[in-house]
Amino acid sequence: MSAEVFGSGNVPQKSDTMRMLLVKDVNAILNPGGGGGGGASGGVYAGNYSGGQPPFTPPLGAGIATDTSTGRQWNFYSGVWV
């Protein structure tokens, strides 16, 4: 498996497709770095949560989950899914 790399790094551009934005998000999560305040991330998840919030807590206290039944994206922040 090879990584997708863009000339703009992980910085979103107006011309980016949805796929490019997703890849940039995943790259930024899996390879954190750069300016202050960063830290380890919990991960990216997908599953059928039947329109409700994901039924788990990410192991490192941060994460992004997509409900495959609705397409809604959930973000785990400050101890809750929002």
Summary of the structure (lengths in Angstrom):
residues: 82
radius of gyration: 13.8
end to end distance: 32.0
largest distance: 37.8
contacts: 168
relative contact order: 0.15
helix: 16%
strand: 20%
